Amino acid sequence: MSKVPPAVAAAPDFPWGQVQQLNYQDANTGTIVQACHAMIYARTNAKFVSQLPCKAWVMMQMRFDGKLGFPGGIVSDLAVPDATLEEGLNRELEEEMALDMSRFAFNSSHYVVSHYCPRANLILNFYAQEVSEQAFKEIELNALKAEEYGHESLGVIRIPLYTLDDGHNGFPAFLQNQFAGTSVLQVVIGLVTQEIFTLDDLSAFSAVLPKHHGYKRLFEDAVRSYKERKSGNVAEHVEQNDKVANSGQSFDRPQTVQ
Ligand SMILES: O=c1[nH]cnc2c1ncn2[C@@H]1O[C@H](COP(=O)(O)OP(=O)(O)O)[C@@H](O)[C@H]1O
């Protein structure tokens, strides 16, 4: 029988201070390893134990490594060399969650933000898609039938977006889990850009949000550039259903978005 390795201390925090935001074009034309992750959510009037408004159902998953993350994965080992990020994301979601591509395929209109992490030499792209409550429940149930269920993914979860009377249990306690990659940053960016939480709502959780250098700036930059892009007030351009293929250009100096 193999010996169980001793438990080691928690992995160091994600190096927020080094992480840079990229614009969509730079992310989509890079040759650096890319990962895409997706937030699927439904707005709801449902209440937790008939009392606390849930605001929305937002899906994450328990990963094989014991951390929470959004469904998705590495996409730059694309089976089809010129495939777009969204094609890679959709392939991952089909494998990981058996997501029905005839109804819920992601495209560039769902794009939210990209971050480059020099330490891992990895670009992390983030998408969000709203579905109906009914569709959300179907997606949850269907995820149990996915090829990777029980391997890469140990099951989808809903984020508890309410706070219990003690002021800690619910969302504040949830934020104290361990999160893969940039996913805790993506949680707050997703909630605010998708207008599930306002900035005021979020400020109530400041005591339990990461305090590390760079984290707050990354959050603010992401929200600002998302809003500018959606209002059409920015040079960066993400057209629905466009086909920006990996161009094979080198990509050694990612640019931050101003
Ligand atoms: O939800 C997420 N958001 C942002 N980064 C993540 C998330 N989940 C995993 N990561 C990071 O992305 C990288 C690839 O992740 P993942 O394990 O999903 O891909 P893979 O299953 O294709 O290997 C890892 O470095 C991990 O830290």
Ligand as a Chemical Component Dictionary entry (heavy atoms), coordinates in Angstrom:
data_LIG
# 
_chem_comp.id                   LIG 
_chem_comp.type                 NON-POLYMER 
_chem_comp.pdbx_formal_charge   0 
_chem_comp.three_letter_code    LIG 
# 
loop_
_chem_comp_atom.comp_id 
_chem_comp_atom.atom_id 
_chem_comp_atom.alt_atom_id 
_chem_comp_atom.type_symbol 
_chem_comp_atom.charge 
_chem_comp_atom.model_Cartn_x 
_chem_comp_atom.model_Cartn_y 
_chem_comp_atom.model_Cartn_z 
_chem_comp_atom.pdbx_ordinal 
LIG O1  O1  O 0 -11.391 29.378 -12.416 1  
LIG C1  C1  C 0 -10.226 29.692 -12.631 2  
LIG N1  N1  N 0 -9.908  30.968 -12.865 3  
LIG C2  C2  C 0 -8.638  31.396 -13.128 4  
LIG N2  N2  N 0 -7.618  30.565 -13.153 5  
LIG C3  C3  C 0 -7.846  29.261 -12.945 6  
LIG C4  C4  C 0 -9.140  28.767 -12.669 7  
LIG N3  N3  N 0 -9.080  27.423 -12.501 8  
LIG C5  C5  C 0 -7.780  27.096 -12.684 9  
LIG N4  N4  N 0 -7.043  28.198 -12.946 10 
LIG C6  C6  C 0 -5.619  28.261 -13.290 11 
LIG O2  O2  O 0 -5.528  27.959 -14.682 12 
LIG C7  C7  C 0 -4.516  27.031 -14.964 13 
LIG C8  C8  C 0 -5.099  25.859 -15.733 14 
LIG O3  O3  O 0 -6.190  25.426 -15.019 15 
LIG P1  P1  P 0 -7.038  24.140 -15.200 16 
LIG O4  O4  O 0 -6.635  23.174 -14.130 17 
LIG O5  O5  O 0 -8.447  24.579 -15.175 18 
LIG O6  O6  O 0 -6.656  23.603 -16.635 19 
LIG P2  P2  P 0 -6.466  22.112 -17.171 20 
LIG O7  O7  O 0 -7.540  21.293 -16.482 21 
LIG O8  O8  O 0 -6.672  22.198 -18.650 22 
LIG O9  O9  O 0 -5.076  21.733 -16.757 23 
LIG C9  C9  C 0 -3.907  26.661 -13.613 24 
LIG O10 O10 O 0 -2.686  27.386 -13.524 25 
LIG C10 C10 C 0 -4.867  27.183 -12.566 26 
LIG O11 O11 O 0 -4.176  27.744 -11.475 27 
# 
loop_
_chem_comp_bond.comp_id 
_chem_comp_bond.atom_id_1 
_chem_comp_bond.atom_id_2 
_chem_comp_bond.value_order 
_chem_comp_bond.pdbx_ordinal 
LIG O1  C1  DOUB 1  
LIG C1  N1  SING 2  
LIG C1  C4  SING 3  
LIG N1  C2  SING 4  
LIG C2  N2  DOUB 5  
LIG N2  C3  SING 6  
LIG C3  C4  DOUB 7  
LIG C3  N4  SING 8  
LIG C4  N3  SING 9  
LIG N3  C5  DOUB 10 
LIG C5  N4  SING 11 
LIG N4  C6  SING 12 
LIG C6  O2  SING 13 
LIG C6  C10 SING 14 
LIG O2  C7  SING 15 
LIG C7  C8  SING 16 
LIG C7  C9  SING 17 
LIG C8  O3  SING 18 
LIG O3  P1  SING 19 
LIG P1  O4  DOUB 20 
LIG P1  O5  SING 21 
LIG P1  O6  SING 22 
LIG O6  P2  SING 23 
LIG P2  O7  DOUB 24 
LIG P2  O8  SING 25 
LIG P2  O9  SING 26 
LIG C9  O10 SING 27 
LIG C9  C10 SING 28 
LIG C10 O11 SING 29 
# 
